[in-house]
Amino acid sequence: MTMQATSVVDYIVQRLADEDITHCFGVPGDYAFPVCDAVERSPKVRWIGCANELNASYAADGYARVRGAAMLATTYAVGELPALNGVMGAKAERSLIFHVVGMPSYQNQRLRKTMHHTLGDGIFGNFIDISAQAACCHAVINPDNCMIEMERVIAEARRHNQPAYIVVPSDYALAPVTLTEVRPVTLTSNEASLERAAAAIAERLRRATSVVALPAFTVSRLRLQQEARQAIEALGCPFATTSMEKCIIDESHPQFAGMYAGALSADKTRPLVEDAELVLDLGGISLNDETTMGFSGRLDAARFVSIGLHDVRIGEHVFGNVRLADMLAALAKLQSPALPYRRTPEQPPRVTGNASGKITMDVLYARYAAFIRPGDSVVLESGSSSFGISPMMLADDVQVHLQMLWGSIGWATGAAFGIALADPNRRTILITGEGSHQLTANEIGNMGRFGANPIIFVLNNDGYLVERALEVNPDWSYNEL
């Protein structure tokens, strides 16, 4: 790919726009002015100024969950470091953020000038090592390597579906890019490895009298829900989800067996998952302490076939260079001799209570579920909100977003901003508690400013409810608000 002469930073913004990114979340700063200016000049990307860098990272995470990728822009050190909690959470939960940081000029770095936003020691690489840990790849951009490095970090970020960290000195940002012949990388499977993996899975299916599928949260990150559903339908097996995959496939589907949560799973769901002779892990499911309710399940790893983003593991055998999308397509061509599964239809949760009654979990969460309609995007704060909504059966074509693994308090409010902008055709509903909401509530002003109109439910728990539920003594003063 070649192009006409342009500045380094204009090239960066244009290349990210090519990845279907139409918004850039961030907070301006002088070292990042070239990045902000390039976004302002871009006809394809809109600047979305946030209240602070942490909120911006949460918004970018939410946006990426819907659109597949997001752009976050911050300034050197004092801007990038506050954003790292949100970027780290995106790394943990496979959400692709391109974090673009403007740093002091190469000239001032070379002269070891004592610059603001530094430790005053003339060293400018201190924070690169820190921010790079929040990403799966990073690049320090200059005019000569710009085009090559952008293709590398985009391909690597796409491969892992995790953040990339791109840092550019402010003077290099304005310099003309050195034109180089490059070509975007297309991620494909090794055909021989794919065929061997499919054959090995077919053999496991042939020998299994009972099969269950567990579609992972990564399926939605890569927007492969339809492909996963087609594979499950072809096999005829039941599928279950954890709280991280809530509504990844419509819960009205006749093969949906319910939510798996270890010992707290429904009576019908737990044996289907734990007693299955073959468990198909579609995408790399996260069986962490939250999704399994403290590792309370009885799962036998030897029964798992784990299909990751770019490999397949069956026992001690790993088939490398196999893409998830290609493996799902291959699964859709296989058959299982196990008896096909059809669930008994369930009635939606009954709404009870009255206007003068007490607010209880049974009353409140059933009303939330009844309020949610097809086509909604529902953003749940981890804690009482996510634990209350997750067991409820929701309408078809609902997207549920929560940060169950990283679990950063206040994430949902910032993420709802990005989710609402990412798909304005959907109604965005934020469900949170006052303890979490207070950390990021200052982003509401920007929701109005930029035309995001989420419906926000904030439950006043009179303190940190989930902390009190976990604490031996729930009445300690630190749980009060």
N, C-alpha and C positions, 0 to 999 in steps of 0.2 A: 504494500500500500504506500503510495507516495502522495504528496500534497504540496500546495504552494507554500512559500516561506511564511511563517507565522511565529509568534513568540512562544516560548516554552510553556508558559502558563495557559495561554489560549489553546495550545495543543492539548494540554492535560484536560481542560474543561471539555473541549470538543470530543476528545476520545471517550470520556466518561459519559457524555451525552449519547454517544453511539451505543452505550450499554443500556439504553432506555431509562436513563435518569433525567428527570425533568425538574427536579428541585434540589437545592443545596442548603442544608441546615448548618447553622453556625453562628458564631459571634465574631465580629470584625476585630482586628488588631493590626498595629502598624506593620509588623513583619508579614502579615497575611493580606495586606492591602492589595498586592498584585493578584492574589487569588480571588478576592472579593470583586475587584474591578473586572476580572475576566468573566466572572459569573454575570455581572451586570451587563457586560457587552454581549454575552451569548444570547442568541435568539431562541435557544432551545432549553436553557436552564434558568429557573427562577430562584433568586436569593430568598431564603426563609430565615430571617433573623430570630434567634431564640433568646430567652431571658438569661440563660447561662449555658456554658458548654456542656454540663452534665445533661440538662434538659435536651439540648441539641442532639446529643448522642443517643438518648432514649428515642427521640423523634425519628432519627435516622434508622435506628433499629426497627421501629414499627413500620416505617416506609419500606424498608428492604424486605420485610416479611411478606408484604403484599406485592411489591413490584419486582422483587428478585435482587435488587441492589440499590444502594443509596450513597449519597455524597455528603460528607461532613467536613467543614472547613474551620480550622482554629489557628490561632497564632502560636508561636513558639513558647514552650515551657508553661507559662502561666495559663495559657489557653488549652493546650493539648492535654496537660496533666489532669485537670478536672474532668475532662471527657473520658478518661481511660476506664473508669468504672463501667460506663455504658458500653464502651467498645469491647471491653473484656467480656461483658455479658453477651454481646453479639457473637463473640468468638466461641463462648461456651455453648451457645444455642444455635450455631450455624446460621448466622444472619450476616449478609455480605455488605459491609460498609467500606467505602473508599475514604479513608481519613487523610485529607490533604492539609499539610501544615506548612505555613510560611516561616522561614527562620532567618536570622541575621545574614546580611550579605556575605558573599564569599570574600570580598575585599576586606571587610572588617574581621572576618574569621582568620584570614591569612595574616593580618597584622596583629592578631590577638588583642583587639581593642576590648576595653572593659565596657560592655554594653548592658542596657537594661534588660530585664527578664533573664539574667544569667546569674551564676554564682560569683561573678566578679573575678574569675580566675583565668579568663581568656580561653577557656575550653568550651567548645560549642557542641560536642557530641554526647554530652552527659545524658540528655533526655531522649536521644534517638534510641539508645539501648533499652530504655524503659518503655517507650511507646511501641517499639517493635515487638515487645513481648505480648502486646494485646492483639497482634495481627498474625496471620499465617505467613506473611511475606512483607518485605518493605524495600524501598528504594530511595536513595538520595539522588535527586535529579539534577543534571546539568545539561547544557545545550547539546553536547555530543551523545549522551546516552538516553536522552528523553524518549525518543520514539521506540528504541529497543526495550528499555526498561518498562515502559508503559504496557507493552504487549506481554512482557514476562509477568508483571504483577497481576494484570487482569486475568491471564490464564491460570496462574497459581491460585488466586482468590476464587475463581470460578471452580477450580478443581476441588478445593476444600470447602467452598461456600462459607468462607470466613473473612474477616476484615483484612484489608491491605492498608499499609501505612506509607504515604507518599510525602516526602519532605523536600522542599525546594528553597534554596537561598533566594532572598528577595531580589538581588540583582540578576542572578541567573534566570529568574522567572520572567524578566522583561527582555532577555536576550533572544535573538532569533534562534529557532530550533535548527539543528543540523539535520538537513533532510537525509533520510535513510530509507532504503527499501525494506519495508517490513510487511508482514502479513499476519492478520489476527489468527490466533491458534484455535483450531476446532478440536474440542475434546471428544475423542472417539474411543471405542473399545478395541482391544486386540481380538480379532475375529477368532483365532485359534483358542485363546483363553476363554472367550465367551462361550464357544461351543463346548469346551470341556466342562465349564461350570454348569451349563444348562444340562448336560448329560449326567453330571453327578447329582444334580438336584432331582432330575427325572428318576434316577435310580432310588434315591431316598423316598420320593413320593410313591414309587411302585411298591416299596416294602412297608409303608406306613398304613395302618388301619385307621388312624385318626390324625387329622392335620388342623392346625390353627394358624392364622396369619396375624402378625402384629405390624401394621403399617406405622412407620416411625415419623416423627415430626419433620425430619428432613424431606419427606415426600412433599409436604406443603411448601417448604423453603424453595425447592426446585420446581414447584408448580407441576407436580407429577400425580396429582390426585386422580385424574381420569385414568392414567396408565395403571396405577395401583388397583383401582376398582376393577378394571378390565381383567387384570391378572387374577384377582380374588374370585371374580365371577367365573372365569374359565376353570378354576380349580374346584369351585363349589364348596369351599371350606368356610367355616365361621371365621370372623375376624373380630378382634378386640382392640381397644385403644387404652392408653393410659391418659392421665390428665393432660399431658403435653400434646396429645394428638386429638383432643376433644373436637368432634365434628369434622375431622379430616376427610371422612366419607360420611354421607348422610346417615344419621342414626335411625332413619326409617328403613334402611336397606334390609332386605330379608335375611342377609347373612351376618348382620351385626349382632354380636353376642354380648355386648355390654362393655363397661369400663373395667379394666383390670387394675386393682389396687391392693395386691397382696391379700392379706387376711381380711381386709375390708371390702373385697370384691363381692358382688352379688352372688347368691348361692348357685345360680345357673352358670355364671361366668367363670368362676375360679376353677372348677374341674375341667372345663373345656380347654383352658389355657395350660394348667399345670399337669394334667394327665394326658395331654396330646402326645402321641409318639413322635410327631414332627412339628416343630415350631418354626415358621417362616418369618424371620426378622427382616422386614422390608425397609431398609434404609438406615439401620443402626439405631435401634430403640435405646433410650436411656433409662435403664432400670436402676434409678438412683434411690436414695433414702426417702425422697418425697413421693415419687410415683409408686413405690412399693410399700408405702406406709411403714417405714423403718425396716425394710428388708424382711417383711413378714410373710413373703410368699414361699412357695416350694418349687422353684424352677430348676430344672436339670439342664445345665449348659450343653451336655452331650446331645440333647435332642434338638438343638438349635441349628438352623442354617441361616447365617447372617450375611445379608446382602448390603454392603456398605456403599458409600458414594463411588468408590473406584476399585473395589475388590469384593470377593465372595469368600467366606470362611465356612468350611464344613469340617468340624473336628479340628484336627491339626493341619489340615490342608488348606492353603490359601491360593486362590486364583486371582492374580493381579491384573491391573489394567483393564478392568471391566466396569463400565459405567452403569449406574443405577437405572437410568432410563432404558438402556439396551437390555438389561437383565429383566426388567419388568415386562418388556415386549416379548422376551423369550419365554417367561413364565406363562404369559397369556396363550402360548401355543401348546402348553403341557396339559396333562390330565391327571387327576388323582383317582385311584380306585376306592378311596374312602367314601362313605355315604355322604351325599350332599346335605348341607345344613340349611334349615329354614326355621327362623325363630318364630315364637308366638308373639303376635303384635301386642304392644303394651299401650295402656291408656296414658295420656299425659298427666303430670302431677296435678292433683285437684287443688284448686285455689280455695283456701279457707280464711277464716278471720274476718274482722270487721274494722271499721274506721276507728272505733274507740278501744279496740283491743290492744294488747301488748305486741310489740314487734318481736317475733321469735324466728328462728331459722326456718322452721317448717312453713310458717306463713310467708315470710319475706321471699325466700328463694323460689318458691313455687310461683309467686307473682312475677318475679323477674323472668322466669322461664316462659310464662304466658305472655309477657309483654314483648319478648323477642320474636321477631317475625322473619320469614324467608328473605334472604338477601342482606341480613344485618351483619355488621362486623362488631363483635363483642370483645372488649378489652377488659381483662380481669387482673386486678392486683393479686399477687401471691399472698396467701394467708386466708382469712375467713371468707373473702370474696371467691377465691378460686376453689376452696374446699366446699363451699356451699353450692356453687353453680355446677361444678363438674359432674356430679351424679345425676343432674336433671337432664331428661331427654329434651333436646331443642329441635326447632323447626329445620327443614331442609334448607340447603344453600346458605347456611350460617357459617361464618368464619370466626373461630374463637382464638384469641391471642392472649397468652400469659407467659410469664417468665418463671417457670417452675424450677428449673435447675439452678440458674444464677440467683434468682430471688432477691433482687435489689429493691429495697423499699422505696416507693414513689415512682417506680418504672412505668406503671400503667398510664398515669396521667400524661407524661411526656410522649409515650409510645402512641397513645390515642391521637395525639396531634398529627404525627407522621402517618398513621394509618388512615385518618380522615382525608388527608391531602392526597395520599397514594391512590385512593379510589373514592372520589366524591359521589359516585353513583350509588354507593352503599350507605346505609344509615349506620353511623358509628355510635356504639353505646359503651360508655366507660362505667364500670362498677368497681368501687373502691371504698376504703374506710378513711376516716378523718386522720388517722395516724400516718398513713402513707401519703394521702393527698396533700398534707401540709408541706411536704418536702418539695413538691414540684407544682403546686397550685398557681405559682406566678406565671406559668405558661398559658393560662386561660386567656390572658390578654392577647397573646399572639394568635390564639385560635380564632378570636373574633377579627383580629387585624387581617388575617390571611384567608378568611372565609371558610375555615373549618367549623362545622357546627355539630359537634358530638352531643349526645344526650348523656348527662353526667349524673350518676347516682352516688352519693357519698353517705355512707352509714356512720352515724355518730355512735361509736362503740364505747364512749367515755374512757378512752385509753387504748393501748395496744392490745386488742382482743386476742390475736393469735399468740402473742408473747405470754399473756396471762394463761392461755390454755396449755402452754408448754411448761410454764414455770411451776416449781414445787409450791412456792408461795406467791399466788397471783396478786397479792395486795401490796407488794413492794412499790415504793413511791416512783421508781423509774418507769413504771408502766402507765403512769398517769399523764394526762395531757391537759 
